[in-house]
Amino acid sequence: MVPSFRKFVGMVALVVFVVVYAFIAMVIGDMTLQKSSELVRFTYFGIAGLIWVIPAGAIIWWMEKGGKNRT
């Protein structure tokens, strides 16, 4: 795959992933933690707010691995 096209596809995938992930994490947190304490909600949203970094890093790694010249 051409590196510039790979980066474009990765960028689109990353934006879509982050938007969908944020929506799903928000809905799950809102629906399941309404009667929970502030500490539980804070912990959930703190963890959910950091977990997206792992798959986003995988997408960025995929974008960059095709950019090197292979001989």
C-alpha positions as a LaTeX table, in Angstrom:
\begin{tabular}{lrrr}
\hline
Residue & $x$ (\AA) & $y$ (\AA) & $z$ (\AA) \\
\hline
Met1 & 0.00 & 0.00 & 0.00 \\
Val2 & 1.31 & 3.47 & $-0.84$ \\
Pro3 & 2.50 & 5.17 & 2.38 \\
Ser4 & 0.48 & 8.36 & 1.84 \\
Phe5 & $-2.69$ & 6.34 & 1.24 \\
Arg6 & $-1.91$ & 4.21 & 4.32 \\
Lys7 & $-1.63$ & 7.37 & 6.40 \\
Phe8 & $-4.90$ & 8.72 & 5.03 \\
Val9 & $-6.72$ & 5.46 & 5.80 \\
Gly10 & $-5.13$ & 5.37 & 9.26 \\
Met11 & $-6.12$ & 8.97 & 9.97 \\
Val12 & $-9.74$ & 8.31 & 8.99 \\
Ala13 & $-9.79$ & 5.09 & 11.03 \\
Leu14 & $-8.30$ & 6.89 & 14.03 \\
Val15 & $-10.86$ & 9.70 & 13.96 \\
Val16 & $-13.77$ & 7.29 & 13.52 \\
Phe17 & $-12.44$ & 5.03 & 16.28 \\
Val18 & $-12.01$ & 7.87 & 18.79 \\
Val19 & $-15.49$ & 9.29 & 18.13 \\
Val20 & $-17.19$ & 5.87 & 18.34 \\
Tyr21 & $-15.17$ & 4.85 & 21.40 \\
Ala22 & $-15.97$ & 8.08 & 23.24 \\
Phe23 & $-19.67$ & 7.71 & 22.50 \\
Ile24 & $-19.78$ & 4.06 & 23.61 \\
Ala25 & $-17.77$ & 4.76 & 26.79 \\
Met26 & $-20.04$ & 7.68 & 27.61 \\
Val27 & $-23.25$ & 5.69 & 27.07 \\
Ile28 & $-22.00$ & 2.70 & 29.09 \\
Gly29 & $-20.88$ & 4.96 & 31.92 \\
Asp30 & $-24.12$ & 6.91 & 31.93 \\
Met31 & $-26.40$ & 3.87 & 31.79 \\
Thr32 & $-24.61$ & 1.69 & 34.32 \\
Leu33 & $-23.18$ & 4.17 & 36.82 \\
Gln34 & $-26.08$ & 6.53 & 37.48 \\
Lys35 & $-26.50$ & 5.42 & 41.07 \\
Ser36 & $-22.83$ & 4.87 & 41.79 \\
Ser37 & $-20.69$ & 7.07 & 43.96 \\
Glu38 & $-18.65$ & 9.94 & 42.59 \\
Leu39 & $-15.45$ & 7.98 & 43.17 \\
Val40 & $-16.67$ & 5.01 & 41.09 \\
Arg41 & $-17.75$ & 7.28 & 38.24 \\
Phe42 & $-14.51$ & 9.24 & 38.37 \\
Thr43 & $-12.50$ & 6.01 & 38.28 \\
Tyr44 & $-14.52$ & 4.57 & 35.39 \\
Phe45 & $-14.26$ & 7.68 & 33.24 \\
Gly46 & $-10.59$ & 8.08 & 34.11 \\
Ile47 & $-9.79$ & 4.54 & 32.99 \\
Ala48 & $-12.08$ & 4.76 & 29.95 \\
Gly49 & $-10.42$ & 8.04 & 29.07 \\
Leu50 & $-7.00$ & 6.39 & 28.96 \\
Ile51 & $-7.79$ & 2.96 & 27.45 \\
Trp52 & $-8.33$ & 4.36 & 23.94 \\
Val53 & $-4.59$ & 5.06 & 23.71 \\
Ile54 & $-3.74$ & 1.36 & 23.20 \\
Pro55 & $-5.79$ & 0.77 & 20.01 \\
Ala56 & $-4.95$ & 4.27 & 18.77 \\
Gly57 & $-1.28$ & 3.43 & 19.17 \\
Ala58 & $-1.80$ & 0.26 & 17.15 \\
Ile59 & $-3.41$ & 2.26 & 14.34 \\
Ile60 & $-0.57$ & 4.78 & 14.38 \\
Trp61 & 1.99 & 1.95 & 14.36 \\
Trp62 & 0.24 & 0.44 & 11.32 \\
Met63 & 0.28 & 3.82 & 9.59 \\
Glu64 & 4.01 & 4.28 & 10.17 \\
Lys65 & 5.24 & 0.75 & 9.45 \\
Gly66 & 4.51 & 1.10 & 5.73 \\
Gly67 & 6.39 & 4.38 & 5.43 \\
Lys68 & 9.87 & 2.85 & 5.56 \\
Asn69 & 11.73 & 1.82 & 2.41 \\
Arg70 & 12.01 & $-1.95$ & 2.31 \\
Thr71 & 14.86 & $-3.38$ & 0.28 \\
\hline
\end{tabular}
